[in-house]
Amino acid sequence: MKIGSIGGTASYASFRSIKTANDDINQTLGRLSSGRRPVVEGPVVALLAEGLKAQANGYEAANRGLAQAASVLVTADGAVASQTQDLQRIREIAVQASNGTLGAAERGALEAEFNSLRENIDFTARSTNFNGQKLLDGTFSADVQAGPNPGDQISVSIPNTGKTALGLNGLNFDTQEDATNALVAIDSALSKLSGARAKVGAAYSRIDSAISTNSVAQANVSAAAANVTDIDFIQEIAKLSLQKIQLQASIAAFNAEDSAKKSILELTLGKK
């Protein structure tokens, strides 16, 4: 019996078993440290994960644009609410001017207040803006990107609420009849302002709904991406425990083989 051949193949197999078990442990520890699966485990899966992340980022970007559009509408609604207050005061003045017992001086004072409020309504329409874009002069119209995909858009437009568009030009309280006739036009203007606020409110509701929908979708897509790329910690810890047992068994087998080899060697040398 040749001494060099004793246990050679078995020892090499045991050593390979130890190395394999040790490599497996290192890979598991690496996954536990990063919390991610290695790309080498599945390039197709990695590509899927990147696509999901891109979609999640798209939802987030869309919500930033929607939030800005919501701010536009809040600004517009506040301005129209101010115009509505002015117009309601104008109606009160018109009702007072419709009294046939008023003298010329009293009627003139009411008309002066009316003219001031009417100009204030028009100034609000001309001056209200968001980032330099006028909102109430009839020129504002925008398509808001409401999602991560082409075509995910919400069209937003705001009516003209200037004095001419509201039909307030040409009104006066010179006589009781003029004031009575003005009430009809003022009521029509109030209806137009109510319609403008309703349109702004409807657009805001659509945008608010889109933001909520995107937030839920982003969370779901992000979770899906995490499921694809992130490891199962419980599963990996259980795997690590098993790998440690396998390593200990391999080391024990190697030591047993080494002891047996030494015993055989001692017996062989003793016979000589």
C-alpha positions in Angstrom: 0.0 0.0 0.0 1.4 3.4 -1.0 1.3 5.9 1.8 0.5 8.9 -0.6 -2.6 7.2 -1.8 -4.2 6.7 1.6 -7.4 8.8 1.8 -6.2 11.1 -1.0 -9.5 11.2 -2.9 -11.7 11.2 0.2 -9.7 14.1 1.7 -10.0 16.2 -1.4 -13.7 15.6 -1.5 -14.0 16.6 2.1 -12.0 19.8 1.4 -14.2 20.6 -1.6 -17.3 20.1 0.6 -15.9 22.5 3.2 -15.0 25.1 0.6 -18.5 24.9 -1.0 -20.2 25.2 2.3 -18.1 28.2 3.2 -18.7 29.9 -0.1 -22.5 29.3 0.3 -22.3 31.0 3.8 -20.4 34.0 2.4 -23.0 34.4 -0.4 -25.9 34.3 2.1 -24.1 36.8 4.4 -23.7 39.1 1.4 -27.4 38.9 0.6 -28.3 39.5 4.2 -25.9 42.5 4.3 -27.3 44.2 1.1 -30.9 43.0 1.4 -30.9 42.4 -2.4 -30.6 39.5 -4.6 -27.5 39.4 -6.8 -28.1 40.3 -10.5 -26.5 37.0 -11.5 -29.4 35.2 -10.0 -31.7 36.5 -12.7 -30.9 39.2 -15.3 -34.5 39.0 -16.6 -35.8 39.6 -13.0 -33.4 42.5 -12.6 -34.7 44.0 -15.9 -38.3 43.6 -14.6 -37.3 45.3 -11.3 -35.8 48.3 -13.2 -39.0 48.6 -15.2 -41.1 48.6 -12.1 -38.9 51.2 -10.5 -39.2 53.5 -13.6 -42.9 53.2 -13.4 -42.9 54.1 -9.7 -40.7 57.1 -10.4 -43.2 58.1 -13.1 -46.0 58.1 -10.6 -44.0 60.3 -8.2 -43.1 62.8 -11.0 -46.7 62.9 -12.1 -47.8 63.7 -8.6 -45.4 66.6 -8.4 -46.9 68.1 -11.5 -50.4 67.4 -10.3 -49.6 69.2 -7.0 -48.5 72.2 -8.9 -51.7 72.2 -10.9 -53.7 71.9 -7.7 -52.0 75.0 -6.4 -53.0 76.8 -9.6 -56.6 75.9 -9.0 -56.5 76.9 -5.4 -55.1 80.3 -6.4 -57.8 80.7 -9.0 -60.6 79.6 -6.7 -59.5 82.1 -4.0 -59.5 84.9 -6.5 -63.0 84.0 -7.9 -64.2 83.8 -4.3 -63.0 87.4 -3.7 -64.8 88.5 -6.9 -67.9 86.8 -5.8 -67.9 88.8 -2.5 -67.4 92.0 -4.4 -70.3 91.1 -6.8 -72.6 90.2 -3.9 -71.9 93.7 -2.4 -72.7 95.2 -5.9 -76.0 93.4 -5.8 -76.8 94.8 -2.4 -76.0 98.3 -3.8 -78.3 97.6 -6.8 -81.1 96.6 -4.5 -80.7 99.9 -2.6 -80.5 101.9 -5.8 -83.8 100.3 -6.9 -85.6 102.3 -4.2 -87.5 105.1 -5.8 -87.2 107.4 -2.8 -83.4 107.9 -3.2 -82.1 111.4 -4.1 -79.5 112.1 -6.7 -76.7 112.4 -4.1 -77.5 109.1 -2.5 -77.8 107.4 -5.9 -74.5 108.9 -7.0 -72.7 107.6 -3.9 -74.1 104.1 -4.6 -72.9 104.2 -8.2 -69.5 105.4 -7.2 -69.1 102.3 -4.9 -70.5 100.1 -7.7 -67.9 101.4 -10.1 -65.1 100.9 -7.6 -66.1 97.3 -6.9 -66.6 96.6 -10.6 -63.0 97.8 -11.3 -61.7 95.7 -8.4 -63.4 92.6 -10.0 -61.7 93.4 -13.3 -58.4 94.0 -11.7 -58.5 90.6 -9.9 -59.2 89.0 -13.3 -56.3 90.8 -14.9 -53.8 90.4 -12.2 -54.3 86.9 -10.7 -51.5 84.7 -11.9 -49.4 81.6 -11.1 -45.7 81.6 -12.1 -46.4 84.4 -14.5 -49.4 82.7 -16.1 -52.6 84.7 -16.0 -55.5 82.6 -14.6 -58.7 84.5 -14.9 -58.5 86.5 -18.2 -59.6 83.5 -20.3 -56.2 82.6 -21.6 -55.3 79.8 -19.1 -55.5 76.3 -20.5 -53.2 73.4 -19.8 -52.9 69.6 -20.1 -51.6 68.2 -16.9 -49.6 65.0 -16.9 -51.6 62.8 -14.5 -49.7 59.5 -14.7 -46.5 57.8 -15.9 -47.7 56.9 -19.4 -48.4 58.9 -22.5 -52.0 60.1 -22.7 -52.4 60.2 -18.9 -53.5 63.8 -19.0 -56.1 66.1 -17.4 -57.2 69.2 -19.4 -57.6 72.3 -17.2 -59.1 75.6 -18.3 -60.4 78.5 -16.4 -63.1 80.9 -17.7 -62.7 84.6 -18.1 -64.1 86.4 -15.1 -63.3 90.0 -16.1 -66.0 92.7 -16.0 -66.7 92.4 -19.8 -67.1 88.6 -19.7 -69.4 88.9 -16.7 -71.6 91.5 -18.5 -71.0 94.3 -16.0 -70.0 97.0 -18.5 -72.7 99.6 -19.3 -74.5 99.2 -16.0 -75.5 102.3 -14.0 -77.8 103.4 -11.2 -78.8 106.7 -12.6 -82.5 105.9 -12.2 -84.6 103.4 -10.3 -85.3 101.6 -13.6 -81.5 101.5 -14.4 -80.9 99.9 -11.0 -83.7 97.4 -11.5 -82.4 96.4 -14.9 -78.8 96.1 -13.5 -80.0 93.5 -11.0 -80.8 91.1 -13.9 -77.2 91.5 -15.3 -75.7 91.2 -11.8 -77.6 88.0 -11.1 -76.3 86.6 -14.5 -72.7 87.6 -13.5 -73.1 85.8 -10.1 -74.2 82.7 -12.0 -71.1 83.0 -14.3 -68.9 83.2 -11.3 -70.6 80.2 -9.7 -70.0 78.3 -12.9 -66.4 79.3 -12.9 -65.9 78.1 -9.4 -67.7 74.9 -10.1 -65.4 74.3 -13.1 -62.3 75.0 -11.0 -63.6 72.8 -8.2 -64.4 69.9 -10.6 -60.8 70.1 -12.1 -59.4 70.2 -8.5 -61.4 67.1 -7.6 -60.0 65.2 -10.7 -56.5 66.2 -9.8 -56.9 65.3 -6.2 -58.3 61.9 -7.2 -55.4 61.4 -9.6 -52.9 62.2 -6.8 -54.5 59.6 -4.5 -54.6 57.0 -7.3 -51.0 57.6 -8.2 -49.9 57.4 -4.6 -51.6 54.0 -4.1 -50.2 52.8 -7.5 -46.7 54.0 -6.6 -46.8 52.1 -3.3 -48.0 48.9 -5.0 -45.4 49.1 -7.8 -42.6 49.9 -5.4 -43.6 46.9 -3.3 -43.7 44.7 -6.4 -40.2 45.9 -7.3 -39.0 45.2 -3.8 -40.5 41.7 -3.9 -38.5 41.0 -7.1 -35.2 42.4 -5.9 -35.2 42.1 -2.1 -34.4 38.9 -0.3 -36.7 37.0 2.1 -34.8 37.6 5.4 -36.5 34.7 7.2 -35.7 32.3 4.4 -32.1 33.5 4.2 -31.5 33.2 7.9 -32.9 29.6 7.9 -30.7 28.9 4.9 -27.7 30.3 6.8 -28.4 28.1 9.8 -28.5 25.0 7.5 -25.3 26.0 5.7 -23.5 26.4 9.0 -24.6 22.9 10.0 -23.4 21.6 6.6 -20.0 23.3 7.2 -19.6 21.8 10.6 -20.5 18.4 9.3 -18.0 18.8 6.4 -15.3 19.9 8.9 -16.1 16.9 11.2 -15.9 14.5 8.2 -12.6 16.0 7.1 -11.2 15.7 10.7 -12.4 12.1 10.9 -10.8 11.2 7.6 -7.6 12.9 8.7 -7.5 11.0 12.0 -8.2 7.7 10.2 -5.4 8.5 7.7 -3.0 9.1 10.6 -4.0 5.9 12.3 -3.5 3.9 9.1 -0.2 5.6 8.5 1.0 4.7 12.1 0.0 1.1 11.6 1.7 0.9 8.3 4.9 2.4 9.6 4.7 0.2 12.7 4.7 -3.0 10.6 7.8 -1.9 8.9 
